[in-house]
């Protein structure tokens, strides 16, 4: 097979999506279900402090916020900000926010270092952004090695795991790197200045990196903020992250094609979320690596 034929287009999704059993989709798509599986197995995930939903139950260790009054009481008890807020069902980082603080006297929520909104308006924003609920999580702190390269924002590695009869093994990877003031590491269609780097799944070596500006992918060799080298080096903490994701994948045997977001933090490797491997993930990884997905290994898993 030629190199061009190894690249998978959107029509191929109906083939490899069969590796993910429908009865298991919720464990990846629903962040509360994902959290409960991971906690029961003892794997590191972000700490959820509260679940905002009119009736749903989440972890026994988190607050359950149903009303405006309960939201104010929760914020009043928080001792450490910022908090990361994200939808239970979310894609591409949409509907996320950083909460920097809460003023008990004015009943206002600081949504930026220089701006705030009233508690009722924040309550409305929560209600409008997710029917399935919103999670309030403690902020992760990147490992010191990661901070040296790309600053103090969490920049996760998209680690694509293929599950065969021999168990889960890392298949492909790319590092999603924050720049500027971005609070999420997605590129938003290559428009927000964030970087995606192609990573060799065996060694963690960064082979190429591209920054997204105005819808264009621009090759870069250094991080624009820290000026640290990106290409020609390994992803920090790679060995631990690889062992971690392959261990986590064993808890989801019904998902044969998994796309994890794994971050190296000061507390070790942490699983931010699990996604089904879809055309978006496949295409983004093929673009930055210049390598197609249809190789001998994937062919063997799909065709037997």
Secondary structure as GFF3:
##gff-version 3
##sequence-region A 1 304
A	DSSP	three_ten_helix	4	6	.	.	.	ID=ss1
A	DSSP	three_ten_helix	10	12	.	.	.	ID=ss2
A	DSSP	alpha_helix	13	16	.	.	.	ID=ss3
A	DSSP	three_ten_helix	17	19	.	.	.	ID=ss4
A	DSSP	three_ten_helix	22	24	.	.	.	ID=ss5
A	DSSP	alpha_helix	25	29	.	.	.	ID=ss6
A	DSSP	alpha_helix	31	41	.	.	.	ID=ss7
A	DSSP	beta_strand	48	52	.	.	.	ID=ss8
A	DSSP	beta_strand	63	65	.	.	.	ID=ss9
A	DSSP	alpha_helix	68	77	.	.	.	ID=ss10
A	DSSP	beta_strand	83	87	.	.	.	ID=ss11
A	DSSP	beta_strand	97	99	.	.	.	ID=ss12
A	DSSP	beta_strand	101	103	.	.	.	ID=ss13
A	DSSP	beta_strand	108	110	.	.	.	ID=ss14
A	DSSP	beta_strand	116	118	.	.	.	ID=ss15
A	DSSP	alpha_helix	119	129	.	.	.	ID=ss16
A	DSSP	beta_strand	134	138	.	.	.	ID=ss17
A	DSSP	alpha_helix	144	150	.	.	.	ID=ss18
A	DSSP	beta_strand	157	164	.	.	.	ID=ss19
A	DSSP	beta_strand	167	177	.	.	.	ID=ss20
A	DSSP	beta_strand	192	199	.	.	.	ID=ss21
A	DSSP	beta_strand	206	213	.	.	.	ID=ss22
A	DSSP	beta_strand	216	219	.	.	.	ID=ss23
A	DSSP	alpha_helix	238	249	.	.	.	ID=ss24
A	DSSP	beta_strand	257	265	.	.	.	ID=ss25
A	DSSP	beta_strand	268	276	.	.	.	ID=ss26
A	DSSP	alpha_helix	279	289	.	.	.	ID=ss27
A	DSSP	alpha_helix	296	303	.	.	.	ID=ss28
###
